[in-house]
Amino acid sequence: MADFAIWMSGHVSVPVFPTAQDNSVCAIFRQSEPVACFVGGVDHLPPPEDPCFQNVHWITFPHFDRPGMLKWDEIVSDHLPVDGEPTRRADEIASIIYTSGTTGDPKGVMHTFAAFSLMAIAVKRLVGRKDGGVDRMLSYLPLAHIAERAIVETSTFFIPLHVYFTEGQASFLTDLQRARATVFFTVPRLLIRFQQGVLEKISQRKLDRMLRIPIVRSIVRRKVLRGMGLHRVRLAASGAAPLPASILHWYHRLGLNLVEGYGMTETGITHVPFPGRDRVGYVGEACDFADTRIAQDGEIQIKGPMNFAGYYLHPEATQRCFTDDGYFHTGDRGEMDDQGRLRIIGRLKEEFKTSKGKYVVPAQIEKALSLCLHFESVCVLGCGMTAPFAMAVLTPEARASMGTPERRAAMEKVLLEDLEQVNAKHEHHERLSFLVIDPRPWTVNNGLLTPTLKVRRSVLEQRYEGLFGTWEQAQKPIVWLDAD
């Protein structure tokens, strides 16, 4: 509602991730120079005396109160609605969406109203239904995220939807049950965590056995999906990062219609599968507004009216992002099959050479590692070293069981087996020489995850690169970091 009001009043909206750190928030304020800011659902605000917050009208949402700030309910009761039916031109800037900063400082991505409309039309191809029914959806990812904005907000102009909102991480499962979602947009991290939760209660072998029995298969499927709050979902879509094919197959066996889509903050949602034409490991075909090609080096390049209008106040950075003939450099490496369906292989900038001159693609190894049930987060590193290695965080349950040397020894045995299984799937130069276990979870608050829950590889490298040589020289397959 605040976003619509901003647009109707002729302004540009600048969403901020609720988990953004003070330095990021201040940087966004200094660059975008907002005249007003709607606040709600944040644990803290940066120091109000910072000069970047001067001359800003602060407005609090209901159920969120801060002294000295205007209240949403008071504004609604004391002011009349906007007269008439305000319209905005298609080429006007609707929003400046700041990138999550995976590869550096966040940049302000300017999108027009035309681009937002085309994103919604692209989503309609996947989500729209022909039976006249109205879908239900739970919004739980930040609306500062381009996909959540397009799927949950903008698409409601084109598709009838009942949208529910989560109250927070603690109530997520309850909120999902309350929403009785029929459409579910998610990220790989959550799907993997859901799977881990199921397999902590029932072994994969026992689940496989029950799914092979026709008379109990439907009962087991419904019970497992009900436990995750997904038993009414007719369509689930994953984005933001590649999803391992085995995870897709696992959910398909449970009867969940799960597909993958693709897009970037700069391009909007450009690829979704046509109904009935999805392929495991692929993100679908390009929509009509996203001319897509694969460059000689394997980079995915996209041209079309959904591409952003430029980085705010950064014309040089904008120019570097486009080819001479107008295609956007996504930085992702991919390939297309004979039906035009796109497969994401990894990030070009994340590929690195070992000291032996061999190229390593971290994304493929990380996908394999993420299937191990004991890992919450993983990251493959090793530029310039003799072989790659991985850093990982165990799941909360696994971390809690590390209380005695005996428990750690038992876990180390399991981790060695995981390491061997992952290495067996890769070429010799891609095999991990060792695994580093960090006892501290990687979170948005400690700077190791972006607000969209992607690992900040560069931050990990900066924080620990002084130890890389020591770990390699120790020649231990499992390295345990101290909690201090």
C-alpha positions as CSV (number, residue, x, y, z in Angstrom):
1,M,0.0,0.0,0.0
2,A,2.9,2.4,0.8
3,D,4.5,1.5,-2.6
4,F,1.3,2.2,-4.5
5,A,0.9,5.5,-2.6
6,I,4.4,6.5,-3.5
7,W,3.7,5.9,-7.1
8,M,0.4,7.6,-7.2
9,S,1.9,10.7,-5.6
10,G,4.5,11.0,-8.3
11,H,7.5,9.8,-6.4
12,V,10.0,7.0,-6.9
13,S,10.1,4.1,-4.3
14,V,13.4,2.8,-2.9
15,P,12.9,-0.4,-0.9
16,V,15.5,-1.3,1.8
17,F,16.1,-4.8,3.1
18,P,15.0,-4.9,6.7
19,T,18.2,-6.8,7.6
20,A,20.5,-4.2,6.0
21,Q,23.4,-3.1,8.1
22,D,23.8,0.5,9.2
23,N,26.6,1.3,6.7
24,S,24.4,0.0,3.8
25,V,21.3,1.9,4.9
26,C,23.3,5.1,5.3
27,A,24.9,4.6,1.8
28,I,21.5,4.1,0.2
29,F,20.1,7.3,2.0
30,R,23.1,9.4,1.0
31,Q,22.8,8.4,-2.6
32,S,19.0,8.3,-3.1
33,E,18.2,11.3,-0.8
34,P,14.7,10.3,0.1
35,V,12.0,12.8,1.2
36,A,10.2,10.3,3.3
37,C,10.7,6.8,4.8
38,F,8.2,4.2,5.9
39,V,9.4,2.1,8.8
40,G,8.2,-1.1,10.3
41,G,9.4,-4.5,11.4
42,V,13.1,-3.7,11.9
43,D,15.0,-4.4,15.1
44,H,17.0,-1.2,15.0
45,L,17.5,1.9,13.0
46,P,20.9,3.6,12.3
47,P,21.8,6.6,14.4
48,P,19.2,9.3,13.6
49,E,21.8,12.0,14.0
50,D,23.6,10.9,10.9
51,P,23.4,13.8,8.3
52,C,22.0,11.5,5.7
53,F,18.7,11.3,7.7
54,Q,18.1,15.0,7.9
55,N,15.0,16.4,6.2
56,V,13.4,12.9,6.0
57,H,9.8,12.5,7.1
58,W,9.6,9.2,9.1
59,I,6.3,7.3,9.0
60,T,5.7,4.2,11.0
61,F,3.5,1.4,10.0
62,P,0.7,0.2,12.3
63,H,2.0,-1.9,15.3
64,F,5.4,-0.2,15.1
65,D,5.9,2.9,17.2
66,R,8.8,5.2,17.5
67,P,8.8,8.6,19.3
68,G,8.9,11.6,17.1
69,M,7.7,9.7,14.0
70,L,4.4,10.2,12.1
71,K,1.9,7.3,12.4
72,W,0.3,5.6,9.5
73,D,-3.1,5.5,11.1
74,E,-3.0,9.2,12.0
75,I,-2.1,10.2,8.4
76,V,-5.0,8.1,7.1
77,S,-7.5,9.6,9.5
78,D,-6.3,13.2,9.1
79,H,-5.9,13.4,5.3
80,L,-8.2,12.9,2.3
81,P,-7.2,10.4,-0.4
82,V,-5.5,11.6,-3.6
83,D,-8.0,13.2,-6.0
84,G,-8.6,11.6,-9.4
85,E,-6.8,8.7,-11.0
86,P,-3.1,9.5,-11.1
87,T,-1.2,7.9,-14.0
88,R,2.5,7.5,-14.6
89,R,4.2,7.3,-18.0
90,A,5.6,3.9,-19.0
91,D,9.1,5.3,-19.3
92,E,9.1,7.0,-15.9
93,I,11.3,5.5,-13.1
94,A,9.1,3.5,-10.8
95,S,11.7,2.2,-8.3
96,I,15.4,2.1,-7.5
97,I,16.2,-1.3,-6.2
98,Y,19.6,-1.7,-4.6
99,T,21.5,-4.9,-5.3
100,S,22.2,-7.2,-2.4
101,G,25.9,-6.6,-2.7
102,T,27.2,-10.1,-3.4
103,T,30.1,-8.8,-5.4
104,G,30.7,-5.4,-3.7
105,D,28.8,-2.3,-2.6
106,P,25.1,-2.2,-3.5
107,K,24.2,-0.3,-6.6
108,G,20.8,1.4,-7.3
109,V,19.0,-0.3,-10.2
110,M,16.5,1.9,-11.9
111,H,13.4,0.2,-13.3
112,T,10.5,1.9,-15.2
113,F,6.8,1.2,-14.9
114,A,7.0,-0.5,-18.3
115,A,9.6,-2.9,-17.1
116,F,7.6,-3.8,-13.9
117,S,4.5,-4.4,-16.1
118,L,6.4,-6.7,-18.4
119,M,7.8,-8.6,-15.4
120,A,4.2,-9.3,-14.2
121,I,3.2,-10.5,-17.7
122,A,6.2,-12.9,-17.7
123,V,5.1,-14.2,-14.3
124,K,1.5,-14.6,-15.6
125,R,2.7,-17.2,-18.1
126,L,3.7,-19.4,-15.3
127,V,1.3,-18.6,-12.5
128,G,-1.9,-17.6,-14.4
129,R,-4.7,-20.1,-14.4
130,K,-7.6,-20.6,-16.8
131,D,-10.2,-22.0,-14.6
132,G,-11.2,-18.7,-13.0
133,G,-9.8,-19.7,-9.6
134,V,-8.0,-17.4,-7.2
135,D,-4.6,-18.5,-5.8
136,R,-3.2,-17.9,-2.4
137,M,0.4,-16.9,-1.7
138,L,2.5,-16.2,1.3
139,S,4.9,-13.3,1.0
140,Y,7.9,-13.9,3.3
141,L,10.9,-12.8,1.3
142,P,11.8,-9.1,1.4
143,L,9.9,-6.9,-1.0
144,A,13.2,-5.2,-1.7
145,H,13.9,-8.4,-3.7
146,I,13.1,-8.0,-7.4
147,A,11.4,-11.4,-7.7
148,E,9.2,-10.9,-4.6
149,R,8.3,-7.5,-5.9
150,A,7.3,-8.8,-9.4
151,I,5.6,-12.1,-8.2
152,V,3.8,-10.8,-5.1
153,E,3.1,-7.1,-5.8
154,T,3.2,-6.2,-9.4
155,S,1.5,-9.4,-10.7
156,T,-1.6,-8.7,-8.6
157,F,-2.5,-6.1,-11.2
158,F,-2.7,-8.9,-13.8
159,I,-3.5,-12.0,-11.8
160,P,-6.2,-12.5,-9.0
161,L,-4.3,-13.4,-5.9
162,H,-4.9,-13.5,-2.2
163,V,-1.6,-12.4,-0.6
164,Y,-0.7,-13.3,3.0
165,F,2.3,-11.9,4.9
166,T,4.5,-13.7,7.4
167,E,5.1,-12.0,10.8
168,G,8.6,-13.3,10.9
169,Q,11.0,-16.3,10.8
170,A,9.6,-17.6,14.1
171,S,6.1,-17.8,12.8
172,F,6.9,-18.8,9.2
173,L,5.5,-22.4,9.3
174,T,2.4,-21.2,11.2
175,D,1.9,-18.4,8.7
176,L,2.3,-20.9,5.8
177,Q,-0.3,-23.2,7.2
178,R,-2.6,-20.1,7.8
179,A,-2.2,-19.0,4.2
180,R,-3.1,-22.4,2.8
181,A,-0.8,-21.4,-0.1
182,T,-1.6,-22.7,-3.6
183,V,1.4,-20.9,-5.2
184,F,4.7,-20.9,-3.3
185,F,7.8,-18.9,-4.4
186,T,10.9,-19.8,-2.5
187,V,14.7,-20.0,-2.6
188,P,16.9,-23.2,-2.6
189,R,18.2,-22.7,0.9
190,L,14.6,-23.1,2.3
191,L,13.8,-26.1,0.2
192,I,17.0,-27.8,1.3
193,R,16.2,-27.0,4.9
194,F,12.7,-28.4,4.5
195,Q,14.2,-31.6,3.2
196,Q,16.7,-31.9,6.0
197,G,13.8,-31.5,8.5
198,V,11.9,-34.4,6.9
199,L,15.0,-36.7,6.8
200,E,15.8,-35.9,10.4
201,K,12.5,-37.6,11.3
202,I,12.5,-40.4,8.7
203,S,15.4,-41.9,6.8
204,Q,15.6,-41.6,3.1
205,R,15.7,-45.4,2.8
206,K,12.4,-45.8,4.7
207,L,10.8,-42.9,2.8
208,D,11.8,-44.5,-0.6
209,R,10.4,-47.8,0.6
210,M,7.0,-46.3,1.5
211,L,6.8,-44.3,-1.8
212,R,7.2,-47.5,-3.8
213,I,4.1,-49.0,-2.3
214,P,1.1,-47.8,-4.4
215,I,-1.5,-48.1,-1.6
216,V,0.4,-45.9,0.9
217,R,2.3,-43.5,-1.6
218,S,-0.4,-40.9,-1.7
219,I,-0.9,-41.0,2.1
220,V,2.9,-40.5,2.7
221,R,3.2,-37.7,0.1
222,R,0.3,-35.8,1.6
223,K,1.6,-36.2,5.2
224,V,5.1,-35.0,4.3
225,L,3.9,-32.0,2.3
226,R,1.3,-31.2,5.0
227,G,4.1,-31.1,7.6
228,M,5.9,-28.4,5.4
229,G,2.7,-26.5,4.8
230,L,2.8,-27.3,1.0
231,H,0.0,-29.9,0.7
232,R,-2.3,-27.4,-1.2
233,V,0.4,-26.0,-3.4
234,R,-0.4,-26.5,-7.1
235,L,2.8,-24.7,-8.2
236,A,6.1,-24.0,-6.4
237,A,8.9,-22.0,-8.0
238,S,12.5,-21.6,-6.9
239,G,14.8,-18.7,-7.8
240,A,17.7,-16.5,-6.7
241,A,20.2,-19.4,-6.9
242,P,20.5,-22.7,-8.8
243,L,18.7,-25.7,-7.2
244,P,20.4,-29.1,-7.3
245,A,18.6,-31.5,-9.6
246,S,18.4,-34.1,-6.9
247,I,16.3,-31.7,-4.8
248,L,13.9,-31.1,-7.6
249,H,13.6,-34.9,-8.1
250,W,13.0,-35.4,-4.4
251,Y,10.1,-33.0,-4.3
252,H,8.7,-34.3,-7.6
253,R,8.6,-37.8,-6.0
254,L,6.5,-36.2,-3.2
255,G,4.1,-34.9,-5.9
256,L,5.0,-31.2,-5.6
257,N,5.0,-29.4,-8.9
258,L,8.3,-27.6,-8.5
259,V,10.1,-25.6,-11.2
260,E,12.9,-23.1,-11.5
261,G,12.9,-19.5,-12.9
262,Y,15.7,-17.0,-13.6
263,G,16.2,-13.3,-13.5
264,M,18.5,-10.6,-12.0
265,T,17.9,-7.3,-10.2
266,E,18.9,-5.6,-13.5
267,T,16.7,-7.7,-15.8
268,G,13.6,-8.7,-13.8
269,I,12.3,-12.2,-14.2
270,T,13.3,-13.2,-17.7
271,H,13.0,-17.0,-17.8
272,V,10.2,-19.2,-16.6
273,P,9.1,-22.6,-18.0
274,F,6.0,-22.9,-20.2
275,P,3.4,-25.2,-18.4
276,G,4.3,-28.8,-19.2
277,R,7.6,-27.9,-20.8
278,D,9.8,-27.7,-17.7
279,R,13.1,-29.7,-17.6
280,V,15.0,-30.5,-14.4
281,G,18.2,-28.4,-14.2
282,Y,16.8,-25.7,-16.5
283,V,15.1,-22.4,-15.7
284,G,12.8,-22.4,-18.7
285,E,12.6,-20.4,-21.9
286,A,13.0,-16.6,-22.3
287,C,9.8,-14.6,-22.1
288,D,8.9,-12.5,-25.2
289,F,10.6,-9.4,-23.8
290,A,14.0,-11.0,-23.1
291,D,16.2,-11.7,-26.2
292,T,18.8,-14.1,-24.8
293,R,22.0,-15.3,-26.2
294,I,25.1,-17.2,-25.1
295,A,28.4,-15.4,-25.8
296,Q,31.6,-17.1,-26.8
297,D,32.8,-17.4,-23.2
298,G,29.6,-18.9,-22.2
299,E,28.1,-15.8,-20.6
300,I,24.3,-15.3,-20.7
301,Q,23.5,-12.0,-22.3
302,I,20.0,-10.4,-22.3
303,K,18.4,-7.6,-24.3
304,G,14.9,-6.1,-24.0
305,P,12.6,-3.6,-22.4
306,M,12.7,-5.3,-19.0
307,N,16.4,-4.4,-18.7
308,F,17.0,-1.7,-16.1
309,A,17.3,2.0,-17.1
310,G,20.7,2.2,-15.5
311,Y,22.5,2.4,-12.2
312,Y,21.4,5.5,-10.3
313,L,24.1,8.2,-10.5
314,H,26.6,5.7,-12.0
315,P,26.6,6.2,-15.8
316,E,30.1,4.6,-16.2
317,A,29.0,1.5,-14.4
318,T,25.9,1.3,-16.5
319,Q,27.8,1.6,-19.7
320,R,30.2,-1.2,-18.7
321,C,27.2,-3.6,-18.1
322,F,26.1,-3.5,-21.8
323,T,27.6,-4.8,-25.0
324,D,28.0,-2.5,-28.0
325,D,24.8,-3.9,-29.4
326,G,22.7,-3.4,-26.2
327,Y,22.9,-6.8,-24.5
328,F,23.2,-6.9,-20.7
329,H,26.2,-8.7,-19.3
330,T,24.6,-11.0,-16.6
331,G,28.0,-12.5,-15.5
332,D,26.3,-15.9,-15.4
333,R,27.5,-18.8,-17.5
334,G,24.9,-21.0,-19.1
335,E,23.8,-23.1,-22.1
336,M,20.5,-23.6,-24.0
337,D,19.0,-26.9,-25.2
338,D,17.3,-27.4,-28.5
339,Q,14.0,-26.0,-27.2
340,G,15.5,-22.8,-25.9
341,R,15.5,-23.8,-22.3
342,L,18.3,-22.2,-20.3
343,R,20.6,-23.9,-17.9
344,I,22.7,-21.9,-15.4
345,I,26.2,-23.3,-14.9
346,G,27.8,-20.7,-12.6
347,R,29.1,-17.2,-12.2
348,L,32.0,-16.2,-14.5
349,K,33.7,-14.1,-11.8
350,E,33.5,-16.8,-9.2
351,E,35.5,-19.2,-11.4
352,F,39.2,-19.4,-10.4
353,K,42.5,-21.0,-11.3
354,T,44.5,-23.2,-9.0
355,S,48.2,-22.9,-8.8
356,K,48.3,-25.7,-11.4
357,G,46.5,-23.6,-13.9
358,K,43.3,-25.5,-13.7
359,Y,39.9,-23.7,-13.8
360,V,37.4,-24.5,-11.0
361,V,33.6,-23.7,-11.1
362,P,32.6,-23.4,-7.4
363,A,28.8,-23.4,-8.1
364,Q,28.8,-27.0,-9.3
365,I,30.7,-28.3,-6.3
366,E,28.6,-26.2,-3.9
367,K,25.5,-27.7,-5.3
368,A,26.8,-31.2,-4.6
369,L,27.9,-30.2,-1.0
370,S,24.5,-28.6,-0.3
371,L,22.9,-32.1,-0.7
372,C,24.8,-33.3,2.3
373,L,22.3,-33.3,5.2
374,H,24.6,-31.8,7.8
375,F,25.4,-28.5,6.0
376,E,23.5,-25.3,6.4
377,S,25.9,-23.1,4.3
378,V,28.8,-24.0,2.0
379,C,31.4,-22.0,0.0
380,V,34.2,-23.3,-2.3
381,L,37.4,-21.4,-2.3
382,G,41.1,-21.9,-3.3
383,C,42.2,-19.3,-5.9
384,G,45.9,-19.8,-6.5
385,M,46.1,-22.8,-4.2
386,T,47.1,-26.3,-5.2
387,A,43.5,-27.5,-5.0
388,P,40.1,-26.1,-4.0
389,F,38.7,-26.5,-0.6
390,A,35.4,-25.7,1.1
391,M,34.2,-23.8,4.1
392,A,30.9,-24.9,5.7
393,V,28.5,-24.4,8.6
394,L,26.7,-27.3,10.1
395,T,23.0,-27.3,10.6
396,P,21.8,-26.1,14.1
397,E,21.0,-29.7,15.1
398,A,24.5,-30.9,14.1
399,R,26.1,-27.9,15.8
400,A,24.2,-28.6,19.0
401,S,25.5,-32.2,19.1
402,M,29.2,-31.2,19.2
403,G,29.4,-31.1,23.0
404,T,32.0,-33.9,23.5
405,P,35.1,-35.1,21.7
406,E,33.4,-38.4,21.0
407,R,30.5,-36.6,19.2
408,R,33.0,-34.5,17.2
409,A,34.9,-37.6,16.2
410,A,31.7,-39.3,15.1
411,M,30.7,-36.2,13.0
412,E,34.2,-36.0,11.5
413,K,33.7,-39.6,10.2
414,V,30.5,-38.6,8.6
415,L,32.0,-35.4,7.1
416,L,34.9,-37.5,5.6
417,E,32.3,-39.7,3.9
418,D,30.5,-36.6,2.6
419,L,33.8,-35.3,1.3
420,E,34.6,-38.5,-0.5
421,Q,31.1,-38.7,-2.1
422,V,31.4,-35.1,-3.4
423,N,34.9,-35.6,-4.7
424,A,33.9,-38.8,-6.5
425,K,31.5,-36.7,-8.7
426,H,34.1,-34.3,-10.0
427,E,37.3,-34.2,-12.1
428,H,40.6,-34.6,-10.3
429,H,41.4,-30.9,-10.4
430,E,38.0,-30.0,-8.9
431,R,38.3,-32.3,-5.9
432,L,38.3,-30.7,-2.5
433,S,41.6,-31.1,-0.6
434,F,40.0,-30.3,2.8
435,L,36.8,-29.1,4.5
436,V,36.8,-26.2,7.0
437,I,34.0,-26.2,9.6
438,D,33.0,-22.8,11.0
439,P,31.1,-23.2,14.3
440,R,29.4,-19.8,13.9
441,P,26.5,-19.6,11.6
442,W,26.7,-17.3,8.5
443,T,24.0,-14.7,8.7
444,V,23.0,-11.4,7.3
445,N,23.8,-9.7,10.5
446,N,27.5,-10.8,10.6
447,G,27.9,-9.8,6.9
448,L,28.4,-13.3,5.5
449,L,25.0,-13.6,3.8
450,T,23.3,-11.1,1.6
451,P,19.6,-10.2,2.4
452,T,18.6,-12.8,-0.2
453,L,20.6,-15.5,1.7
454,K,23.5,-15.8,-0.8
455,V,27.0,-16.4,0.7
456,R,29.3,-13.4,0.4
457,R,32.3,-15.1,-1.0
458,S,34.5,-12.0,-1.1
459,V,33.8,-11.3,2.6
460,L,34.7,-14.9,3.6
461,E,38.0,-14.6,1.6
462,Q,38.9,-11.2,3.2
463,R,38.1,-12.6,6.7
464,Y,40.0,-15.8,6.5
465,E,42.5,-15.6,3.6
466,G,45.4,-15.2,6.1
467,L,44.7,-18.7,7.3
468,F,44.3,-20.5,3.9
469,G,48.0,-21.4,3.7
470,T,48.0,-22.7,7.3
471,W,45.0,-24.9,6.6
472,E,46.6,-26.3,3.4
473,Q,49.9,-27.0,5.1
474,A,48.2,-28.8,8.0
475,Q,47.2,-31.5,5.5
476,K,44.1,-32.4,7.5
477,P,40.9,-33.4,5.6
478,I,38.7,-31.7,8.2
479,V,39.7,-28.4,9.9
480,W,37.7,-27.3,12.9
481,L,37.7,-23.5,13.6
482,D,37.5,-22.3,17.1
483,A,34.3,-20.6,18.3
484,D,36.2,-17.5,19.6
